[in-house]
Amino acid sequence: MIEVSHLVKRHGSRAVVDDVSFTATTGRVTGFLGPNGAGKSSTLRILLGLDRAASGTALIGGKPYRSLNRPLLQVGAMLDGPGANKGRTARAHLRWVAQSNAIPSVRVDEVLALTGLQDAARKRIGGFSLGMGQRLGIATALLGDPDILVLDEPTNGLDPDGIRWMRRFLRSLAYAGKAVLVSSHLMSEMEDTADDFVVIAQGRVVASGTRAEVKCVHASLEDAFFALTDEHTEYRAATDYPDSSDGEGQR
């Protein structure tokens, strides 16, 4: 389980993460949703030991990430894509990561097959499409067969076929009993993927719960999201449009 409790992170006098609390449990996909600048990435970086909080805790299996022994066996993560040297092949990258945590090399071929990259194993990563890069990031996260996965925008930039593949794959991980935490800004996609949701805006959790609980009276998760975060978004929807009858804009 992932447990985030009363987490606070400040940049100067501004709280970018402000008393954030939530859990992500085994056998379920948890969508971590919010507009740009909401504090999603900062929260995930603290959870994965890449940044420090001013106060509060972020625990993986009851422990801070920095205290985990061979962390890839307990949590797999993808932040900012695969994070791989573009001059390496997919297999070389995975072997290097596996060796860092004493993971048997046989696991490399297993995760290549799981993510559909076996035919690209000897291809240099610099020649990968965006979708292949995202799959490589997932393969890297799965190397240690961890019970917990933390993925930041895994569908970012994917075409419809890639998004459908990612949705099904994330669901399969949850069915296998893993806890999957997915940060995203694609509301409609998360509505088809996640079981539980945490919505954050300006560093604070504004809603959390199951799909039904977060949607509440709204027709869709997207409608609920905008109702919850509208005052915090970078782009506000226009409410008044020029009257086309006045001839403006007509040729």
Accessible surface in RSA format (square Angstrom, percent):
REM  Atomic radii and reference values for relative SASA: ProtOr
REM  Chains: A
REM  Algorithm: Lee & Richards
REM  Probe-radius: 1.40
REM  Slices: 20
REM RES _ NUM      All-atoms   Total-Side   Main-Chain    Non-polar    All polar
REM                ABS   REL    ABS   REL    ABS   REL    ABS   REL    ABS   REL
RES MET A   1    87.70  45.4  73.09  48.4  14.61  34.8  62.57  53.2  25.13  33.3
RES ILE A   2     0.00   0.0   0.00   0.0   0.00   0.0   0.00   0.0   0.00   0.0
RES GLU A   3    66.50  38.2  66.50  50.3   0.00   0.0  10.52  20.4  55.98  45.7
RES VAL A   4     4.67   3.1   0.06   0.1   4.61  11.1   0.06   0.1   4.61  12.5
RES SER A   5    44.57  37.7  43.93  58.6   0.64   1.5  22.71  48.4  21.86  30.6
RES HIS A   6   112.59  61.5 110.50  76.8   2.09   5.4  76.41  78.7  36.18  42.1
RES LEU A   7     0.61   0.3   0.61   0.4   0.00   0.0   0.61   0.4   0.00   0.0
RES VAL A   8    20.29  13.3  20.29  18.4   0.00   0.0  20.29  17.6   0.00   0.0
RES LYS A   9    33.22  16.2  33.22  20.4   0.00   0.0   3.19   2.9  30.03  32.0
RES ARG A  10   121.91  51.2 107.66  54.9  14.25  33.9  31.26  42.7  90.65  54.9
RES HIS A  11    98.49  53.8  84.74  58.9  13.74  35.2  66.30  68.3  32.18  37.4
RES GLY A  12    73.22  90.3   0.00   N/A  73.22  90.3  46.10 126.5  27.12  60.7
RES SER A  13   114.29  96.6  81.25 108.4  33.04  76.1  54.44 115.9  59.84  83.8
RES ARG A  14   145.15  60.9 139.34  71.0   5.81  13.8  70.26  96.0  74.89  45.4
RES ALA A  15    24.75  22.8  10.22  15.8  14.54  33.1  10.22  14.4  14.54  38.5
RES VAL A  16    14.70   9.7  10.73   9.7   3.98   9.6  13.69  11.9   1.01   2.7
RES VAL A  17     0.00   0.0   0.00   0.0   0.00   0.0   0.00   0.0   0.00   0.0
RES ASP A  18    40.94  28.7  40.42  40.2   0.53   1.2   0.61   1.4  40.34  40.2
RES ASP A  19    63.33  44.4  51.36  51.1  11.97  28.3  12.16  28.6  51.17  51.0
RES VAL A  20     0.00   0.0   0.00   0.0   0.00   0.0   0.00   0.0   0.00   0.0
RES SER A  21    46.05  38.9  34.64  46.2  11.41  26.3  34.06  72.5  11.99  16.8
RES PHE A  22    16.38   8.2   2.24   1.4  14.14  36.8  15.68   9.5   0.70   2.0
RES THR A  23    73.44  52.2  60.22  61.0  13.22  31.5  35.62  47.9  37.81  57.2
RES ALA A  24     0.76   0.7   0.18   0.3   0.58   1.3   0.76   1.1   0.00   0.0
RES THR A  25    41.33  29.4  40.68  41.2   0.65   1.5  34.98  47.0   6.36   9.6
RES THR A  26    78.00  55.5  65.05  65.9  12.95  30.9  32.90  44.2  45.10  68.2
RES GLY A  27    31.81  39.2   0.00   N/A  31.81  39.2  14.94  41.0  16.87  37.8
RES ARG A  28    87.62  36.8  87.47  44.6   0.15   0.4  23.50  32.1  64.12  38.9
RES VAL A  29     0.00   0.0   0.00   0.0   0.00   0.0   0.00   0.0   0.00   0.0
RES THR A  30     1.08   0.8   1.08   1.1   0.00   0.0   0.29   0.4   0.79   1.2
RES GLY A  31     0.00   0.0   0.00   N/A   0.00   0.0   0.00   0.0   0.00   0.0
RES PHE A  32     0.00   0.0   0.00   0.0   0.00   0.0   0.00   0.0   0.00   0.0
RES LEU A  33     0.03   0.0   0.03   0.0   0.00   0.0   0.03   0.0   0.00   0.0
RES GLY A  34     0.01   0.0   0.00   N/A   0.01   0.0   0.00   0.0   0.01   0.0
RES PRO A  35    14.62  10.7   8.15   7.4   6.47  23.5  14.62  12.1   0.00   0.0
RES ASN A  36   114.45  78.9  91.89  88.8  22.56  54.3  24.40  58.7  90.05  87.0
RES GLY A  37    75.79  93.5   0.00   N/A  75.79  93.5  42.70 117.2  33.09  74.1
RES ALA A  38     2.00   1.8   0.00   0.0   2.00   4.6   1.43   2.0   0.57   1.5
RES GLY A  39     8.86  10.9   0.00   N/A   8.86  10.9   6.44  17.7   2.41   5.4
RES LYS A  40    17.39   8.5  15.90   9.8   1.49   3.5   5.29   4.8  12.10  12.9
RES SER A  41    60.02  50.7  56.78  75.8   3.24   7.5  34.10  72.6  25.92  36.3
RES SER A  42    25.44  21.5  23.29  31.1   2.15   5.0   2.13   4.5  23.32  32.7
RES THR A  43     0.07   0.1   0.07   0.1   0.00   0.0   0.07   0.1   0.00   0.0
RES LEU A  44     0.34   0.2   0.34   0.2   0.00   0.0   0.34   0.2   0.00   0.0
RES ARG A  45    96.34  40.5  96.34  49.1   0.00   0.0  26.07  35.6  70.27  42.6
RES ILE A  46    16.75   9.5   8.72   6.5   8.02  19.3   8.72   6.3   8.02  21.8
RES LEU A  47     0.63   0.3   0.10   0.1   0.53   1.3   0.10   0.1   0.53   1.4
RES LEU A  48    10.27   5.7   7.38   5.3   2.88   7.2   7.38   5.2   2.88   7.8
RES GLY A  49    14.23  17.5   0.00   N/A  14.23  17.5   4.43  12.2   9.80  22.0
RES LEU A  50    95.41  53.1  73.72  52.7  21.69  54.5  76.92  54.0  18.49  49.8
RES ASP A  51    43.15  30.2  36.34  36.2   6.80  16.1   5.79  13.6  37.36  37.3
RES ARG A  52   158.29  66.5 152.42  77.7   5.87  14.0  63.43  86.7  94.86  57.5
RES ALA A  53    34.07  31.3   6.44   9.9  27.63  62.9   7.07  10.0  27.01  71.5
RES ALA A  54    70.27  64.6  27.46  42.4  42.81  97.4  39.14  55.1  31.13  82.5
RES SER A  55    58.91  49.8  49.15  65.6   9.77  22.5  46.93  99.9  11.98  16.8
RES GLY A  56    37.14  45.8   0.00   N/A  37.14  45.8  10.14  27.8  27.00  60.5
RES THR A  57    68.19  48.5  63.78  64.7   4.41  10.5  59.84  80.4   8.35  12.6
RES ALA A  58    11.84  10.9   1.59   2.5  10.25  23.3   1.59   2.2  10.25  27.1
RES LEU A  59    42.47  23.7  42.41  30.3   0.06   0.1  42.41  29.8   0.06   0.1
RES ILE A  60     2.42   1.4   1.29   1.0   1.13   2.7   1.29   0.9   1.13   3.1
RES GLY A  61    54.49  67.2   0.00   N/A  54.49  67.2  29.91  82.1  24.58  55.0
RES GLY A  62    45.03  55.5   0.00   N/A  45.03  55.5  21.45  58.9  23.58  52.8
RES LYS A  63   112.44  54.9 112.23  68.9   0.22   0.5  57.30  51.6  55.14  58.7
RES PRO A  64    69.08  50.3  68.92  62.8   0.16   0.6  69.08  57.0   0.00   0.0
RES TYR A  65    53.88  25.2  49.59  28.2   4.29  11.2  26.25  19.7  27.63  34.1
RES ARG A  66   136.57  57.3 101.46  51.7  35.10  83.6  54.62  74.6  81.95  49.7
RES SER A  67    67.99  57.4  37.21  49.7  30.78  70.9  46.65  99.3  21.34  29.9
RES LEU A  68    15.75   8.8   0.89   0.6  14.86  37.4   1.78   1.2  13.97  37.6
RES ASN A  69   120.42  83.0 107.69 104.1  12.74  30.7  37.87  91.1  82.56  79.8
RES ARG A  70    93.94  39.4  86.77  44.2   7.17  17.1  36.02  49.2  57.92  35.1
RES PRO A  71    31.56  23.0  31.56  28.8   0.00   0.0  31.56  26.1   0.00   0.0
RES LEU A  72    28.33  15.8  28.33  20.3   0.00   0.0  28.33  19.9   0.00   0.0
RES LEU A  73    64.68  36.0  50.56  36.2  14.12  35.5  50.56  35.5  14.12  38.0
RES GLN A  74    67.94  38.0  63.45  46.4   4.50  10.7  31.83  67.7  36.12  27.4
RES VAL A  75     1.80   1.2   0.25   0.2   1.55   3.7   0.25   0.2   1.55   4.2
RES GLY A  76     0.00   0.0   0.00   N/A   0.00   0.0   0.00   0.0   0.00   0.0
RES ALA A  77    36.62  33.7  16.97  26.2  19.65  44.7  17.04  24.0  19.58  51.9
RES MET A  78     4.84   2.5   1.34   0.9   3.50   8.3   4.84   4.1   0.00   0.0
RES LEU A  79    36.63  20.4  20.35  14.6  16.27  40.9  20.35  14.3  16.27  43.8
RES ASP A  80   129.85  91.0  97.03  96.6  32.82  77.6  43.27 101.8  86.58  86.3
RES GLY A  81    18.96  23.4   0.00   N/A  18.96  23.4   9.68  26.6   9.27  20.8
RES PRO A  82    38.34  27.9  26.57  24.2  11.77  42.8  27.30  22.5  11.04  68.6
RES GLY A  83    71.20  87.8   0.00   N/A  71.20  87.8  39.99 109.8  31.20  69.9
RES ALA A  84    19.92  18.3   0.00   0.0  19.92  45.3   2.84   4.0  17.08  45.2
RES ASN A  85    89.32  61.6  72.66  70.2  16.66  40.1  19.77  47.6  69.54  67.2
RES LYS A  86   152.82  74.6 145.31  89.2   7.51  17.9  87.45  78.7  65.37  69.6
RES GLY A  87    40.64  50.1   0.00   N/A  40.64  50.1  33.04  90.7   7.60  17.0
RES ARG A  88    83.35  35.0  79.89  40.7   3.46   8.2  19.10  26.1  64.24  38.9
RES THR A  89    31.99  22.8  31.33  31.8   0.66   1.6  24.79  33.3   7.20  10.9
RES ALA A  90     0.00   0.0   0.00   0.0   0.00   0.0   0.00   0.0   0.00   0.0
RES ARG A  91    42.31  17.8  42.31  21.6   0.00   0.0  15.59  21.3  26.72  16.2
RES ALA A  92    42.62  39.2  34.34  53.0   8.28  18.8  38.55  54.3   4.06  10.8
RES HIS A  93     5.81   3.2   5.81   4.0   0.00   0.0   4.82   5.0   0.99   1.2
RES LEU A  94     0.00   0.0   0.00   0.0   0.00   0.0   0.00   0.0   0.00   0.0
RES ARG A  95   116.52  48.9 115.66  59.0   0.86   2.0  24.14  33.0  92.38  56.0
RES TRP A  96   139.16  55.8 135.29  65.5   3.87   9.1 112.17  59.8  27.00  43.8
RES VAL A  97    15.48  10.2  15.14  13.7   0.34   0.8  15.48  13.4   0.00   0.0
RES ALA A  98     1.22   1.1   1.22   1.9   0.00   0.0   1.22   1.7   0.00   0.0
RES GLN A  99   138.34  77.4 115.81  84.6  22.53  53.6  43.19  91.9  95.15  72.2
RES SER A 100    76.36  64.5  34.54  46.1  41.82  96.3  42.11  89.7  34.25  48.0
RES ASN A 101    18.34  12.6  15.35  14.8   2.99   7.2   3.49   8.4  14.85  14.4
RES ALA A 102    71.42  65.7  48.17  74.3  23.25  52.9  59.63  84.0  11.79  31.2
RES ILE A 103    12.22   7.0   4.02   3.0   8.19  19.7   4.42   3.2   7.80  21.2
RES PRO A 104    90.02  65.6  77.69  70.8  12.33  44.8  89.83  74.2   0.19   1.2
RES SER A 105    77.92  65.8  66.16  88.3  11.77  27.1  31.47  67.0  46.45  65.1
RES VAL A 106    95.90  63.1  88.97  80.5   6.93  16.7  94.77  82.3   1.13   3.1
RES ARG A 107    36.83  15.5  36.83  18.8   0.00   0.0  14.20  19.4  22.63  13.7
RES VAL A 108     1.51   1.0   1.51   1.4   0.00   0.0   1.51   1.3   0.00   0.0
RES ASP A 109    72.16  50.5  66.76  66.5   5.39  12.8  28.41  66.9  43.75  43.6
RES GLU A 110    78.54  45.1  71.79  54.3   6.75  16.1  35.54  68.7  43.01  35.1
RES VAL A 111     0.00   0.0   0.00   0.0   0.00   0.0   0.00   0.0   0.00   0.0
RES LEU A 112     1.22   0.7   1.22   0.9   0.00   0.0   1.22   0.9   0.00   0.0
RES ALA A 113    55.78  51.3  40.94  63.2  14.85  33.8  41.22  58.0  14.56  38.6
RES LEU A 114    92.63  51.6  75.36  53.9  17.27  43.4  80.13  56.3  12.50  33.6
RES THR A 115     0.00   0.0   0.00   0.0   0.00   0.0   0.00   0.0   0.00   0.0
RES GLY A 116    43.19  53.3   0.00   N/A  43.19  53.3  19.15  52.6  24.03  53.8
RES LEU A 117     4.01   2.2   3.71   2.7   0.30   0.8   4.01   2.8   0.00   0.0
RES GLN A 118    97.84  54.7  83.46  61.0  14.38  34.2  38.20  81.3  59.64  45.2
RES ASP A 119   147.54 103.3 109.32 108.8  38.22  90.4  40.53  95.4 107.00 106.7
RES ALA A 120    12.76  11.7   9.62  14.8   3.14   7.1  12.44  17.5   0.32   0.8
RES ALA A 121     2.16   2.0   1.67   2.6   0.49   1.1   1.67   2.3   0.49   1.3
RES ARG A 122   195.66  82.1 177.34  90.4  18.32  43.6  68.86  94.1 126.80  76.8
RES LYS A 123    94.05  45.9  85.17  52.3   8.88  21.1  57.24  51.5  36.81  39.2
RES ARG A 124   148.28  62.3 144.55  73.7   3.73   8.9  48.27  66.0 100.01  60.6
RES ILE A 125    12.26   7.0   7.60   5.7   4.67  11.2   7.60   5.5   4.67  12.7
RES GLY A 126    48.79  60.2   0.00   N/A  48.79  60.2  17.32  47.5  31.47  70.5
RES GLY A 127    47.08  58.1   0.00   N/A  47.08  58.1  30.14  82.7  16.94  37.9
RES PHE A 128    26.67  13.3   3.29   2.0  23.38  60.8   3.39   2.1  23.28  66.6
RES SER A 129    64.14  54.2  49.08  65.5  15.05  34.7  52.93 112.7  11.21  15.7
RES LEU A 130   104.08  58.0  89.43  64.0  14.65  36.8  95.37  67.0   8.71  23.4
RES GLY A 131    23.08  28.5   0.00   N/A  23.08  28.5  17.78  48.8   5.30  11.9
RES MET A 132    45.31  23.5  44.44  29.4   0.87   2.1  26.03  22.1  19.28  25.5
RES GLY A 133     7.65   9.4   0.00   N/A   7.65   9.4   7.65  21.0   0.00   0.0
RES GLN A 134     9.37   5.2   9.22   6.7   0.15   0.4   0.25   0.5   9.12   6.9
RES ARG A 135    54.43  22.9  54.43  27.7   0.00   0.0   5.33   7.3  49.10  29.8
RES LEU A 136     0.00   0.0   0.00   0.0   0.00   0.0   0.00   0.0   0.00   0.0
RES GLY A 137     1.84   2.3   0.00   N/A   1.84   2.3   1.32   3.6   0.51   1.2
RES ILE A 138     1.78   1.0   1.78   1.3   0.00   0.0   1.78   1.3   0.00   0.0
RES ALA A 139     0.00   0.0   0.00   0.0   0.00   0.0   0.00   0.0   0.00   0.0
RES THR A 140    20.41  14.5  19.95  20.2   0.46   1.1  19.95  26.8   0.46   0.7
RES ALA A 141     1.60   1.5   0.06   0.1   1.54   3.5   1.25   1.8   0.35   0.9
RES LEU A 142     2.34   1.3   2.34   1.7   0.00   0.0   2.34   1.6   0.00   0.0
RES LEU A 143     1.13   0.6   0.00   0.0   1.13   2.8   0.00   0.0   1.13   3.0
RES GLY A 144     9.92  12.2   0.00   N/A   9.92  12.2   2.06   5.6   7.86  17.6
RES ASP A 145    81.73  57.2  71.17  70.8  10.55  25.0  15.84  37.3  65.88  65.7
RES PRO A 146     0.06   0.0   0.00   0.0   0.06   0.2   0.06   0.1   0.00   0.0
RES ASP A 147    92.21  64.6  91.48  91.1   0.72   1.7  17.85  42.0  74.35  74.2
RES ILE A 148     8.01   4.6   8.01   6.0   0.00   0.0   8.01   5.8   0.00   0.0
RES LEU A 149     1.79   1.0   1.79   1.3   0.00   0.0   1.79   1.3   0.00   0.0
RES VAL A 150     0.00   0.0   0.00   0.0   0.00   0.0   0.00   0.0   0.00   0.0
RES LEU A 151     0.47   0.3   0.47   0.3   0.00   0.0   0.47   0.3   0.00   0.0
RES ASP A 152    18.26  12.8  13.40  13.3   4.86  11.5   0.70   1.7  17.55  17.5
RES GLU A 153    31.37  18.0  29.99  22.7   1.38   3.3  23.26  45.0   8.11   6.6
RES PRO A 154     0.50   0.4   0.50   0.5   0.00   0.0   0.50   0.4   0.00   0.0
RES THR A 155     3.21   2.3   2.17   2.2   1.04   2.5   1.39   1.9   1.82   2.8
RES ASN A 156    78.83  54.4  77.17  74.6   1.66   4.0   3.79   9.1  75.04  72.5
RES GLY A 157    56.72  70.0   0.00   N/A  56.72  70.0  28.69  78.7  28.03  62.8
RES LEU A 158    20.67  11.5   4.63   3.3  16.04  40.3   6.40   4.5  14.27  38.4
RES ASP A 159    89.14  62.4  78.19  77.8  10.95  25.9  36.25  85.3  52.90  52.8
RES PRO A 160   113.31  82.6 104.72  95.5   8.59  31.2 108.40  89.5   4.91  30.5
RES ASP A 161    86.96  60.9  79.84  79.5   7.13  16.9  31.27  73.6  55.69  55.5
RES GLY A 162    12.62  15.6   0.00   N/A  12.62  15.6  12.23  33.6   0.39   0.9
RES ILE A 163    35.28  20.1  35.28  26.3   0.00   0.0  35.28  25.4   0.00   0.0
RES ARG A 164   111.11  46.7 111.03  56.6   0.08   0.2  22.97  31.4  88.14  53.4
RES TRP A 165    55.70  22.4  51.00  24.7   4.70  11.0  37.23  19.9  18.47  30.0
RES MET A 166     0.91   0.5   0.91   0.6   0.00   0.0   0.91   0.8   0.00   0.0
RES ARG A 167    65.22  27.4  64.46  32.9   0.76   1.8  12.95  17.7  52.27  31.7
RES ARG A 168   149.08  62.6 141.76  72.3   7.32  17.4  53.90  73.7  95.18  57.7
RES PHE A 169    21.51  10.8  17.95  11.1   3.57   9.3  21.27  12.9   0.25   0.7
RES LEU A 170     0.76   0.4   0.76   0.5   0.00   0.0   0.76   0.5   0.00   0.0
RES ARG A 171    42.37  17.8  42.37  21.6   0.00   0.0  23.95  32.7  18.42  11.2
RES SER A 172    51.33  43.4  44.51  59.4   6.81  15.7  39.69  84.5  11.64  16.3
RES LEU A 173    13.39   7.5  13.13   9.4   0.26   0.7  13.39   9.4   0.00   0.0
RES ALA A 174     2.01   1.8   0.00   0.0   2.01   4.6   0.00   0.0   2.01   5.3
RES TYR A 175   170.73  79.7 135.00  76.8  35.73  93.0 105.14  79.0  65.59  80.9
RES ALA A 176    76.64  70.5  34.93  53.9  41.71  94.9  48.22  67.9  28.42  75.3
RES GLY A 177    36.72  45.3   0.00   N/A  36.72  45.3  26.56  72.9  10.16  22.8
RES LYS A 178    21.75  10.6  21.75  13.3   0.00   0.0  13.03  11.7   8.72   9.3
RES ALA A 179     0.03   0.0   0.00   0.0   0.03   0.1   0.03   0.0   0.00   0.0
RES VAL A 180     0.02   0.0   0.00   0.0   0.02   0.0   0.00   0.0   0.02   0.0
RES LEU A 181     0.19   0.1   0.08   0.1   0.11   0.3   0.08   0.1   0.11   0.3
RES VAL A 182     0.00   0.0   0.00   0.0   0.00   0.0   0.00   0.0   0.00   0.0
RES SER A 183     0.12   0.1   0.06   0.1   0.06   0.1   0.00   0.0   0.12   0.2
RES SER A 184     0.51   0.4   0.51   0.7   0.00   0.0   0.36   0.8   0.15   0.2
RES HIS A 185    81.63  44.6  68.78  47.8  12.86  32.9  45.92  47.3  35.71  41.6
RES LEU A 186    56.21  31.3  53.58  38.3   2.63   6.6  56.21  39.5   0.00   0.0
RES MET A 187     7.45   3.9   4.08   2.7   3.37   8.0   4.08   3.5   3.37   4.5
RES SER A 188    72.63  61.4  68.87  91.9   3.76   8.7  39.46  84.0  33.17  46.5
RES GLU A 189    15.76   9.1  13.28  10.0   2.49   5.9   8.17  15.8   7.59   6.2
RES MET A 190     1.24   0.6   1.24   0.8   0.00   0.0   1.24   1.1   0.00   0.0
RES GLU A 191    32.66  18.8  29.43  22.3   3.24   7.7  11.69  22.6  20.98  17.1
RES ASP A 192    88.97  62.3  67.34  67.0  21.63  51.2  14.48  34.1  74.49  74.3
RES THR A 193     1.52   1.1   0.58   0.6   0.94   2.2   0.43   0.6   1.08   1.6
RES ALA A 194     0.14   0.1   0.00   0.0   0.14   0.3   0.00   0.0   0.14   0.4
RES ASP A 195    29.03  20.3  24.07  24.0   4.97  11.8   4.08   9.6  24.95  24.9
RES ASP A 196    26.44  18.5  26.44  26.3   0.00   0.0  12.91  30.4  13.53  13.5
RES PHE A 197     0.84   0.4   0.00   0.0   0.84   2.2   0.00   0.0   0.84   2.4
RES VAL A 198     4.84   3.2   4.84   4.4   0.00   0.0   4.84   4.2   0.00   0.0
RES VAL A 199     0.13   0.1   0.13   0.1   0.00   0.0   0.13   0.1   0.00   0.0
RES ILE A 200     0.00   0.0   0.00   0.0   0.00   0.0   0.00   0.0   0.00   0.0
RES ALA A 201     1.90   1.7   0.00   0.0   1.90   4.3   0.00   0.0   1.90   5.0
RES GLN A 202   115.70  64.7  97.80  71.5  17.90  42.6  35.53  75.6  80.17  60.8
RES GLY A 203     0.71   0.9   0.00   N/A   0.71   0.9   0.00   0.0   0.71   1.6
RES ARG A 204   118.61  49.8 118.61  60.5   0.00   0.0  38.45  52.5  80.16  48.6
RES VAL A 205    46.24  30.4  20.73  18.8  25.51  61.5  20.73  18.0  25.51  69.2
RES VAL A 206    51.35  33.8  25.24  22.8  26.11  62.9  31.51  27.4  19.84  53.8
RES ALA A 207    22.41  20.6  11.41  17.6  11.00  25.0  22.41  31.6   0.00   0.0
RES SER A 208    66.98  56.6  42.24  56.4  24.74  57.0   7.87  16.8  59.11  82.8
RES GLY A 209    21.15  26.1   0.00   N/A  21.15  26.1  18.82  51.6   2.33   5.2
RES THR A 210    51.03  36.3  50.93  51.6   0.10   0.2  46.44  62.4   4.59   6.9
RES ARG A 211    81.61  34.3  81.29  41.4   0.32   0.8  24.82  33.9  56.79  34.4
RES ALA A 212    78.21  71.9  62.77  96.9  15.43  35.1  69.43  97.8   8.77  23.2
RES GLU A 213   115.07  66.1  90.32  68.3  24.75  58.9  43.60  84.3  71.48  58.4
RES VAL A 214     8.36   5.5   0.11   0.1   8.25  19.9   2.70   2.3   5.66  15.4
RES LYS A 215    45.86  22.4  45.86  28.1   0.00   0.0  11.52  10.4  34.34  36.6
RES CYS A 216    94.22  71.3  61.38  68.5  32.83  77.2  19.17  48.6  75.04  80.9
RES VAL A 217   133.44  87.8  97.22  88.0  36.23  87.3 105.44  91.6  28.00  75.9
RES HIS A 218    64.07  35.0  51.89  36.1  12.18  31.2  27.62  28.5  36.45  42.4
RES ALA A 219    90.46  83.2  55.02  84.9  35.44  80.6  66.88  94.2  23.58  62.5
RES SER A 220    30.19  25.5  30.14  40.2   0.05   0.1  25.83  55.0   4.36   6.1
RES LEU A 221     0.27   0.1   0.27   0.2   0.00   0.0   0.27   0.2   0.00   0.0
RES GLU A 222    76.05  43.7  76.05  57.5   0.00   0.0   6.42  12.4  69.63  56.8
RES ASP A 223    67.39  47.2  60.80  60.5   6.59  15.6  14.42  33.9  52.97  52.8
RES ALA A 224     0.13   0.1   0.13   0.2   0.00   0.0   0.13   0.2   0.00   0.0
RES PHE A 225     9.79   4.9   9.62   6.0   0.17   0.4   9.79   5.9   0.00   0.0
RES PHE A 226    99.13  49.6  98.37  60.9   0.75   2.0  98.71  59.8   0.42   1.2
RES ALA A 227    63.02  57.9  24.37  37.6  38.65  87.9  35.60  50.1  27.42  72.6
RES LEU A 228    57.70  32.1  43.27  31.0  14.43  36.3  46.67  32.8  11.03  29.7
RES THR A 229     0.00   0.0   0.00   0.0   0.00   0.0   0.00   0.0   0.00   0.0
RES ASP A 230    52.58  36.8  51.98  51.7   0.59   1.4  17.79  41.9  34.79  34.7
RES GLU A 231   133.10  76.4 109.23  82.6  23.87  56.8  28.25  54.6 104.85  85.6
RES HIS A 232    46.98  25.7  28.56  19.9  18.42  47.1  18.96  19.5  28.03  32.6
RES THR A 233    24.36  17.3  11.60  11.8  12.76  30.4  10.76  14.4  13.61  20.6
RES GLU A 234   121.41  69.7  83.61  63.3  37.81  90.0  46.08  89.1  75.34  61.5
RES TYR A 235   176.22  82.3 160.15  91.1  16.07  41.8 126.47  95.0  49.75  61.3
RES ARG A 236   150.35  63.1 122.25  62.3  28.10  66.9  43.34  59.2 107.01  64.9
RES ALA A 237    87.00  80.0  60.70  93.7  26.30  59.8  71.87 101.2  15.13  40.1
RES ALA A 238    62.03  57.0  37.98  58.6  24.05  54.7  47.53  66.9  14.50  38.4
RES THR A 239   122.82  87.4  91.05  92.3  31.78  75.7  74.88 100.6  47.94  72.5
RES ASP A 240   125.12  87.6 104.31 103.8  20.81  49.2  38.06  89.6  87.06  86.8
RES TYR A 241   168.66  78.7 141.52  80.5  27.14  70.6 109.97  82.6  58.69  72.3
RES PRO A 242   106.73  77.8  80.65  73.5  26.08  94.8  92.40  76.3  14.34  89.1
RES ASP A 243    91.05  63.8  79.56  79.2  11.49  27.2  37.49  88.2  53.56  53.4
RES SER A 244    81.54  68.9  74.82  99.9   6.72  15.5  43.18  91.9  38.36  53.7
RES SER A 245    94.92  80.2  56.12  74.9  38.81  89.4  53.15 113.2  41.77  58.5
RES ASP A 246    85.44  59.8  47.27  47.0  38.17  90.3  42.67 100.4  42.77  42.7
RES GLY A 247    33.43  41.2   0.00   N/A  33.43  41.2  21.03  57.7  12.40  27.8
RES GLU A 248   125.05  71.8 105.04  79.5  20.01  47.6  41.15  79.6  83.91  68.5
RES GLY A 249    84.73 104.5   0.00   N/A  84.73 104.5  45.15 123.9  39.58  88.7
RES GLN A 250   118.40  66.2  87.77  64.1  30.63  72.9  36.32  77.3  82.08  62.3
RES ARG A 251   285.16 119.7 206.85 105.4  78.32 186.5 114.12 156.0 171.05 103.7
END  Absolute sums over single chains surface
CHAIN  1 A    12709.8       9789.3       2920.5       6413.5       6296.3
END  Absolute sums over all chains
TOTAL         12709.8       9789.3       2920.5       6413.5       6296.3
